[in-house]
Amino acid sequence: MINNKTVSVCIPTYNGERYIKQQLDSIIIQLDTGDEIIISDDTSTDRTVEIIKGYSDPRIKLLENGKYQSPIFNLENALNHAKGEYIFLADQDDVWLKDKIFKTLPYLKKYDMTVSDCFVTNSNGDIIINSFFEFNNSKKGLINNLIKNNYIGCCMAFNRNVLEKAIPFPKKIPLHDLWIGFVTELFYKTIFINEKLIMYRRHENAISFTGGISKYGIFKKIAFRLNCIRYIPLIIMR
């Protein structure tokens, strides 16, 4: 914690039994007593829920039996239950590096959102890209991120002001990180941190498309971005 303000780590899960324990172990060691991990599970059919329930830590709060069929709105459920002043997003299959929270919190004194660099790994955890920022040419800026999304959800942390402005999510957005980044660029201050703070796993069963080849064509991408712009009056009123 910093200045007695707590941290909420929000994780959407779905059939993540292969990696969820490694991820939770890397996060929970970094938490203070008043912090929390909010896990929203989208009706997993494997051992994901069983593994999570195997932890006897009251800071882990599991939301079961969701039927979202979408990592976007599964994450939104976790965000709706977050109580902390600082919100960290996490994927079920990554690994946090040591002191990620400790190194991020000082930036959140001055900025509303941080986006850290990361190593990109294959399914076995072997590094395949040494810097996501360099690979993606990541940088902040509203126009930059309307053209190409530079926000990667699992590397993002933000304060409660951003959370309350960004949710509820519009129904027609392709990526939660694109939307949260768009909101922050409009109303708040962002910093991109060059230090790599997680191992970002890319594999055949990954459920998000950030950092990979998009499944959407150019006209669909344009439609998504126009839809974000269309929601500006709505988020101004929040």
C-alpha positions as CSV (number, residue, x, y, z in Angstrom):
1,M,0.0,0.0,0.0
2,I,1.0,3.7,-0.3
3,N,-0.5,6.4,1.9
4,N,-2.9,3.8,3.3
5,K,-4.6,3.4,0.0
6,T,-5.3,-0.2,-1.1
7,V,-4.7,-2.1,-4.2
8,S,-7.2,-4.2,-6.1
9,V,-5.9,-6.7,-8.7
10,C,-8.6,-7.7,-11.2
11,I,-8.3,-11.0,-13.1
12,P,-10.9,-12.5,-15.5
13,T,-10.5,-16.3,-15.8
14,Y,-11.8,-18.9,-18.1
15,N,-10.3,-22.4,-18.3
16,G,-7.0,-21.2,-17.0
17,E,-5.9,-24.2,-14.9
18,R,-2.5,-24.5,-16.6
19,Y,-1.2,-21.1,-15.5
20,I,-3.4,-19.6,-12.9
21,K,-1.4,-20.8,-9.9
22,Q,1.8,-19.5,-11.2
23,Q,0.2,-16.1,-11.8
24,L,-1.5,-15.9,-8.4
25,D,1.7,-16.9,-6.6
26,S,3.6,-14.1,-8.4
27,I,0.9,-11.5,-7.3
28,I,-0.1,-12.5,-3.8
29,I,3.5,-12.2,-2.5
30,Q,3.4,-8.5,-3.4
31,L,0.1,-7.6,-1.7
32,D,-0.3,-5.8,1.6
33,T,-2.8,-6.9,4.3
34,G,-5.6,-4.6,3.1
35,D,-5.2,-5.4,-0.6
36,E,-7.3,-7.8,-2.7
37,I,-7.4,-10.0,-5.8
38,I,-10.8,-9.9,-7.5
39,I,-11.2,-12.9,-9.8
40,S,-14.3,-13.2,-12.0
41,D,-14.6,-16.6,-13.5
42,D,-16.6,-17.1,-16.8
43,T,-18.0,-20.6,-15.9
44,S,-14.7,-22.5,-16.4
45,T,-15.1,-26.2,-17.1
46,D,-11.6,-27.2,-16.0
47,R,-9.9,-27.0,-12.6
48,T,-9.5,-23.2,-12.6
49,V,-12.0,-22.6,-9.8
50,E,-10.8,-25.5,-7.7
51,I,-7.2,-24.2,-7.9
52,I,-8.3,-20.7,-6.8
53,K,-10.3,-22.1,-3.9
54,G,-7.2,-24.0,-2.8
55,Y,-5.8,-20.7,-1.5
56,S,-6.8,-20.0,2.1
57,D,-6.1,-16.3,1.7
58,P,-9.0,-13.9,2.5
59,R,-7.5,-11.3,0.1
60,I,-8.6,-13.5,-2.9
61,K,-12.2,-12.9,-3.7
62,L,-13.7,-15.3,-6.3
63,L,-16.8,-14.4,-8.3
64,E,-18.2,-17.6,-9.7
65,N,-20.8,-18.7,-12.3
66,G,-20.5,-15.8,-14.6
67,K,-21.8,-16.4,-18.1
68,Y,-20.2,-13.6,-20.1
69,Q,-18.5,-15.5,-23.0
70,S,-16.3,-12.5,-23.2
71,P,-13.1,-11.5,-21.4
72,I,-14.1,-7.9,-21.7
73,F,-17.3,-8.1,-19.7
74,N,-15.9,-10.8,-17.4
75,L,-13.2,-8.3,-16.5
76,E,-15.9,-5.6,-16.0
77,N,-17.5,-7.8,-13.4
78,A,-14.3,-7.9,-11.5
79,L,-13.9,-4.2,-11.8
80,N,-17.4,-3.6,-10.5
81,H,-16.4,-5.4,-7.2
82,A,-13.0,-3.7,-6.8
83,K,-12.7,-1.7,-3.6
84,G,-9.1,-0.4,-3.8
85,E,-7.9,3.1,-4.7
86,Y,-5.4,1.6,-7.2
87,I,-6.5,-0.9,-9.8
88,F,-4.1,-3.3,-11.4
89,L,-5.2,-5.5,-14.3
90,A,-3.9,-9.0,-14.7
91,D,-4.4,-11.9,-17.1
92,Q,-4.7,-15.5,-15.9
93,D,-1.7,-16.8,-17.7
94,D,1.0,-14.2,-17.2
95,V,3.6,-13.9,-14.4
96,W,4.3,-10.7,-12.5
97,L,8.0,-9.9,-11.9
98,K,9.2,-9.0,-8.4
99,D,8.1,-5.6,-7.0
100,K,5.7,-4.8,-9.8
101,I,3.3,-3.1,-7.4
102,F,6.1,-1.4,-5.3
103,K,7.6,0.0,-8.5
104,T,4.3,1.1,-10.0
105,L,2.7,2.9,-7.0
106,P,5.0,5.9,-6.9
107,Y,4.0,6.8,-10.5
108,L,0.3,6.7,-9.5
109,K,1.0,9.6,-7.1
110,K,1.6,11.8,-10.1
111,Y,-0.3,10.1,-12.9
112,D,-3.8,8.5,-13.2
113,M,-2.6,5.5,-15.2
114,T,0.6,3.7,-15.8
115,V,1.5,1.3,-18.6
116,S,4.6,-0.7,-18.1
117,D,6.8,-2.6,-20.6
118,C,7.0,-6.4,-20.5
119,F,8.8,-9.4,-21.8
120,V,6.7,-11.5,-24.2
121,T,7.0,-15.2,-23.8
122,N,5.8,-18.4,-25.5
123,S,3.5,-20.9,-23.7
124,N,6.5,-22.4,-21.9
125,G,7.6,-19.1,-20.5
126,D,10.6,-18.6,-22.9
127,I,11.2,-15.0,-23.8
128,I,10.4,-14.4,-27.5
129,I,10.3,-10.6,-27.5
130,N,12.6,-8.7,-25.2
131,S,10.5,-5.5,-25.1
132,F,6.8,-5.2,-26.1
133,F,7.2,-1.4,-26.3
134,E,9.9,-1.7,-28.9
135,F,8.1,-4.4,-30.8
136,N,4.8,-2.5,-30.8
137,N,6.3,1.0,-31.0
138,S,4.1,1.8,-27.9
139,K,3.6,5.4,-26.9
140,K,0.8,7.5,-25.4
141,G,-1.4,10.0,-27.3
142,L,-5.0,10.0,-28.1
143,I,-4.6,10.0,-31.9
144,N,-1.9,7.3,-31.7
145,N,-4.2,5.0,-29.9
146,L,-7.2,5.6,-32.1
147,I,-5.0,4.6,-35.1
148,K,-3.4,1.6,-33.3
149,N,-4.0,0.4,-29.7
150,N,-0.9,0.9,-27.6
151,Y,-2.5,0.0,-24.3
152,I,-2.0,-3.6,-23.1
153,G,-4.4,-4.4,-20.3
154,C,-2.2,-6.7,-18.3
155,C,0.4,-3.9,-18.0
156,M,-2.0,-1.2,-16.9
157,A,-2.7,0.2,-13.5
158,F,-4.9,3.2,-12.7
159,N,-6.6,5.1,-9.9
160,R,-10.2,5.0,-8.9
161,N,-11.1,8.1,-11.0
162,V,-10.2,6.3,-14.2
163,L,-12.2,3.2,-13.1
164,E,-15.4,5.2,-12.3
165,K,-15.1,7.0,-15.7
166,A,-14.5,3.9,-17.7
167,I,-17.2,1.6,-16.5
168,P,-19.7,0.5,-17.4
169,F,-18.1,-0.6,-20.7
170,P,-20.0,0.2,-23.9
171,K,-21.4,-2.9,-25.4
172,K,-19.6,-2.6,-28.8
173,I,-15.9,-2.4,-28.0
174,P,-13.3,-4.9,-29.2
175,L,-10.9,-4.6,-26.3
176,H,-11.2,-3.3,-22.8
177,D,-7.6,-1.9,-22.8
178,L,-8.4,0.2,-25.9
179,W,-11.5,1.6,-24.2
180,I,-9.8,2.4,-20.8
181,G,-6.8,3.9,-22.6
182,F,-9.2,6.1,-24.7
183,V,-11.0,7.3,-21.6
184,T,-7.7,8.1,-19.8
185,E,-6.2,9.9,-22.8
186,L,-9.3,12.1,-22.9
187,F,-9.6,13.0,-19.2
188,Y,-6.5,12.1,-17.3
189,K,-2.7,11.7,-17.3
190,T,-0.9,8.6,-18.4
191,I,2.8,7.5,-18.3
192,F,4.4,4.7,-20.1
193,I,7.1,3.1,-17.9
194,N,10.0,1.6,-19.8
195,E,10.8,-1.0,-17.1
196,K,9.5,-4.5,-17.8
197,L,7.3,-5.6,-14.9
198,I,5.6,-8.8,-16.2
199,M,6.1,-11.9,-18.4
200,Y,3.3,-11.6,-21.0
201,R,2.5,-15.0,-22.2
202,R,1.3,-15.5,-25.8
203,H,0.1,-19.0,-26.7
204,E,-2.4,-20.9,-28.8
205,N,-5.2,-20.5,-26.2
206,A,-4.8,-16.8,-25.5
207,I,-8.2,-15.1,-25.3
208,S,-7.1,-11.6,-26.1
209,F,-5.6,-10.2,-29.3
210,T,-3.4,-7.4,-27.9
211,G,0.1,-7.8,-29.2
212,G,-0.9,-10.3,-31.8
213,I,-2.5,-10.3,-35.2
214,S,-6.0,-8.8,-35.0
215,K,-9.0,-10.9,-36.1
216,Y,-10.7,-7.7,-37.3
217,G,-10.6,-6.1,-40.7
218,I,-9.9,-2.5,-41.4
219,F,-13.5,-1.4,-41.7
220,K,-14.4,-3.2,-38.4
221,K,-11.5,-1.4,-36.7
222,I,-12.7,1.9,-38.0
223,A,-16.2,1.2,-36.7
224,F,-14.9,0.3,-33.3
225,R,-13.0,3.6,-33.0
226,L,-15.9,5.6,-34.2
227,N,-18.0,3.9,-31.6
228,C,-15.5,5.0,-28.9
229,I,-15.8,8.6,-30.1
230,R,-19.6,8.3,-30.1
231,Y,-19.6,7.6,-26.4
232,I,-17.7,10.7,-25.5
233,P,-20.8,12.6,-24.4
234,L,-21.8,9.7,-22.2
235,I,-18.5,9.5,-20.3
236,I,-18.4,13.3,-19.9
237,M,-21.6,13.0,-17.9
238,R,-20.2,10.3,-15.6
